Amino acid sequence: MSGTLNKVMLIGHLGDEVKMHYFEGGGCVGRFPLATNETYTSKQTNERVTNTEWHNIVLRNKAAEICEKYLSKGDKVYIEGRLKTRKWQDDSGNDRYSTEIQATDFTFLTTKKESGGVAPTDAVQKPVVTKTETQIEPKGNDDLPF
């Protein structure tokens, strides 16, 4: 096989609300931290140990707006995308790096309505949304804003 692959698949919980940044040209970027957990039993103490890994998720334009509308802190989401490392210099002139997940697909596993304690019979059907670089396709909810 020739070529390379840069693909990330995560299922985790939002660590904060989606933070939006709007540009003059009409585009926008949404960012949020995503927590994934690994749990195992320690052989020395026989206790369950949970390690949490934090990921910086970045979405663009319509995908960011959809996530801002439907997701909130604590919600569970599936994210698919690619790794992107940014480099910049801090105030002291030191090189700094940040690795982010540039999301290309996502699926809501819980939403604001569900995590807010709404009974399942009263809840809006949870949207399952897939977003690729060229299209956004709703599945299961006609109330989505596109």
C-alpha positions in Angstrom: 0.0 0.0 0.0 1.4 3.3 -1.0 0.5 6.6 0.6 -0.2 7.6 4.2 -3.1 7.7 6.6 -4.0 10.3 9.2 -7.3 9.2 10.8 -8.6 9.5 14.4 -11.8 8.0 15.8 -12.9 9.0 19.3 -15.9 8.4 21.6 -15.9 10.7 24.6 -17.6 13.3 26.7 -17.4 17.1 26.1 -15.3 18.8 28.8 -16.9 22.2 28.1 -19.4 24.0 25.9 -18.5 24.5 22.2 -16.6 27.8 21.9 -17.3 29.6 18.6 -15.1 32.1 16.7 -16.6 33.9 13.8 -14.7 35.5 10.9 -15.4 38.5 8.8 -16.0 36.4 5.6 -18.9 34.6 7.3 -17.0 31.4 8.2 -16.6 30.1 11.8 -14.6 27.7 13.9 -15.9 25.7 16.9 -13.6 24.2 19.5 -14.2 22.0 22.5 -12.2 19.6 24.7 -13.2 15.9 24.6 -12.4 13.4 27.3 -11.7 9.8 26.7 -11.2 7.3 29.5 -9.2 4.1 29.9 -10.0 1.9 32.9 -8.0 -1.1 34.1 -7.4 -3.0 37.3 -4.0 -2.4 39.0 -2.1 -5.7 39.5 -0.4 -4.3 42.6 -3.4 -2.8 44.5 -6.2 -4.7 42.7 -8.1 -1.4 42.4 -9.7 0.0 39.3 -7.7 2.9 37.8 -9.1 5.3 35.3 -6.9 7.5 33.1 -8.4 10.4 31.3 -7.0 11.7 28.0 -8.0 15.2 26.8 -8.3 16.0 23.1 -8.8 19.4 21.4 -11.6 19.1 18.8 -11.9 21.7 16.0 -14.9 21.9 13.7 -15.6 24.4 10.9 -18.5 26.3 9.5 -21.9 24.5 9.5 -20.5 21.5 11.5 -19.4 23.9 14.3 -22.8 25.6 14.4 -24.6 22.3 14.6 -22.4 21.1 17.4 -22.9 24.4 19.3 -26.7 24.0 19.0 -27.0 20.4 20.0 -24.1 19.6 22.3 -23.2 20.8 25.8 -20.7 19.9 28.5 -20.9 16.2 29.5 -22.6 15.0 26.3 -21.2 11.9 24.6 -20.2 12.2 21.0 -18.4 10.1 18.3 -15.7 12.2 16.5 -13.8 11.2 13.4 -11.1 13.3 11.9 -7.4 13.9 11.5 -4.5 15.0 13.6 -3.1 18.5 13.0 -0.2 20.1 14.9 0.1 23.8 15.1 3.3 25.7 16.0 3.6 29.2 17.3 5.9 31.4 19.4 4.9 32.5 22.9 5.7 36.0 24.3 9.2 34.9 25.2 10.0 33.7 21.7 9.8 30.0 22.7 8.3 27.6 20.1 5.0 26.1 21.3 3.0 23.3 19.8 -0.6 22.2 20.0 -2.1 19.0 18.6 -5.8 19.1 17.6 -8.3 16.8 16.0 -9.7 18.4 12.9 -13.2 16.8 12.9 -14.6 15.5 9.6 -17.4 13.4 10.8 -19.4 13.3 14.1 -22.4 11.5 15.6 -24.2 12.7 18.7 -24.6 9.9 21.2 -26.4 12.1 23.7 -27.7 15.7 23.3 -28.5 18.7 25.4 -32.1 17.6 25.8 -31.1 14.0 26.9 -28.4 15.1 29.3 -30.8 17.7 30.8 -33.0 15.0 32.3 -35.9 15.1 29.8 -37.9 11.9 29.8 -37.2 9.8 26.7 -40.8 10.0 25.5 -40.7 13.9 25.7 -37.2 14.2 24.2 -36.6 15.4 20.7 -35.3 12.4 18.7 -31.6 12.7 18.9 -29.9 13.8 15.7 -27.4 11.5 14.2 -25.3 13.7 11.9 -22.5 12.8 9.6 -20.3 15.6 8.2 -17.7 15.2 5.6 -15.5 17.7 3.8 -18.1 18.1 1.0 -21.5 17.3 2.6 -23.6 17.2 5.7 -26.3 14.5 5.8 -28.9 14.4 8.6 -30.2 11.0 9.7 -33.3 10.7 11.8 -34.4 14.4 12.5 -36.0 16.8 10.0 -35.6 19.7 12.4 -31.9 20.1 11.7 -31.0 23.6 10.4 -29.8 22.6 6.9 
